[in-house]
Amino acid sequence: MVFSLFGKSIKAQENELRSELSKDKFVAEFETTLGAFKIVPIARPGRSVEFSQVEAAACYVLEEGIKHADAKGLINTVKDLEAAAVFGVVTVEFLGRYWGVNEADRRALQGIVPGMVFPRVGQSLMGGRAMDVVGQCVTKGVVRYASNSNRRKFSTTVSKIESDLSQFVSQRDPVYLDTFARYMNELR
């Protein structure tokens, strides 16, 4: 009680320290994960190296997540692609926040990542109609993430997804790439 009068409480200081240590561990493991899965970032003019690395990693995680969901027969409708866009936004926010990408670049990546992945996997998933709705799915997914971010149930789901993504980065185990299939219904 006395310590809180002169600054931050012990619990707040402990939480900050834990957060900083987990961020340091993430930074150490992220580049190793990129190399282990042969994820090659593409340098973009006017963008930072971190931007390119988060873009490549998020595209990989989203594409693999969609493949796992498709293998389980879970992607059949446009709403499923919208849920995939929400998963892409969660992935970008998590990776970008920990890797040090600024907020403006993270917002740009929220649309870029699903916009790059959906044309590659959408045709095989939904045939010709997927190509007609890719832009709408990305927009609705980003808006759904923004509108639901303050809801408790959605925040709990996002926290679970981020935990799985953290485990994927630290353990480099592809079993964590089925996260989208497990939480797909909560992202709709």
SVG drawing of the C-alpha trace seen along z (x, -y; Angstrom):
<svg xmlns="http://www.w3.org/2000/svg" viewBox="-22 -9 39 42">
<polyline fill="none" stroke="black" stroke-width="0.4" points="0.0,0.0 2.8,-2.4 4.6,-1.7 1.7,-2.7 1.8,-6.2 5.2,-6.8 4.7,-5.5 3.6,-2.3 2.5,0.6 4.6,3.7 2.1,5.7 2.1,3.1 5.9,3.2 5.9,7.0 3.4,7.0 5.6,4.5 8.6,6.7 6.8,9.8 5.6,8.0 9.1,6.8 10.6,10.3 7.9,11.9 8.5,9.3 12.3,9.9 11.7,13.7 9.4,13.1 11.9,11.0 14.6,13.6 12.4,16.4 10.6,14.6 13.6,14.5 14.3,18.2 10.7,19.1 11.0,17.2 14.0,19.2 12.6,22.5 9.5,22.3 11.4,20.7 9.3,17.5 11.0,15.0 9.9,11.4 9.8,9.2 11.4,5.8 8.9,3.0 10.1,-0.5 9.3,-2.9 8.6,-0.2 10.7,1.0 12.2,4.5 9.9,5.2 6.9,4.4 8.0,6.9 8.7,9.6 5.4,9.2 3.6,9.2 5.3,12.4 4.8,14.2 1.1,13.1 0.5,14.2 2.0,17.6 0.0,18.1 -3.3,17.0 -2.7,19.2 -1.8,22.2 -4.8,21.6 -7.2,21.5 -5.7,24.7 -6.2,26.4 -9.8,25.2 -10.4,26.3 -9.0,29.8 -11.6,30.1 -14.3,28.9 -15.1,25.7 -14.8,23.1 -17.9,23.1 -19.4,19.7 -18.5,16.0 -18.9,15.6 -16.1,18.1 -13.8,15.9 -14.9,12.9 -13.9,14.9 -10.6,15.6 -10.1,11.9 -10.7,11.3 -8.1,14.0 -5.7,12.2 -6.3,8.9 -5.7,10.6 -2.5,12.2 -1.2,8.8 -2.0,7.0 -0.2,9.6 2.9,10.0 3.2,6.3 2.7,5.2 5.4,7.5 7.8,7.0 7.6,3.2 5.6,2.2 3.9,-1.1 0.2,-1.4 -0.3,-3.0 1.7,-0.2 -0.3,2.4 -3.5,0.9 -2.2,1.0 -1.3,4.7 -4.7,5.5 -6.0,5.2 -2.9,6.2 -2.4,9.6 -5.9,11.0 -5.9,9.2 -2.7,11.2 -3.8,14.5 -7.4,14.7 -6.8,14.6 -4.3,17.5 -6.5,19.8 -10.0,18.5 -10.3,19.9 -9.6,23.5 -12.0,23.0 -15.0,21.5 -14.6,21.4 -15.3,18.3 -17.6,16.6 -14.7,16.1 -12.9,13.8 -16.0,11.6 -16.2,11.1 -12.6,10.9 -12.6,7.2 -15.9,7.2 -14.7,10.0 -11.5,8.2 -13.4,4.9 -16.1,6.7 -13.4,8.6 -11.5,5.5 -14.7,3.7 -15.9,6.7 -12.5,6.8 -12.8,3.1 -16.4,3.2 -16.0,6.4 -12.6,5.5 -14.2,4.1 -16.5,7.1 -15.5,9.4 -16.2,12.7 -14.4,11.5 -11.4,10.3 -11.2,13.7 -11.1,15.4 -8.4,13.0 -6.4,13.6 -6.5,17.4 -5.5,16.9 -2.6,14.7 -1.5,17.3 -1.5,20.0 0.4,17.7 2.9,17.0 3.4,20.8 3.8,21.2 6.6,18.6 8.4,19.9 8.0,23.6 7.9,23.6 5.4,26.3 2.9,26.4 0.2,27.9 -0.6,24.3 -1.4,23.3 -4.9,24.9 -5.9,22.0 -8.2,20.5 -10.1,23.8 -10.6,24.0 -11.8,20.5 -13.6,19.9 -17.1,19.8 -16.2,17.1 -14.7,14.9 -17.9,14.8"/>
</svg>
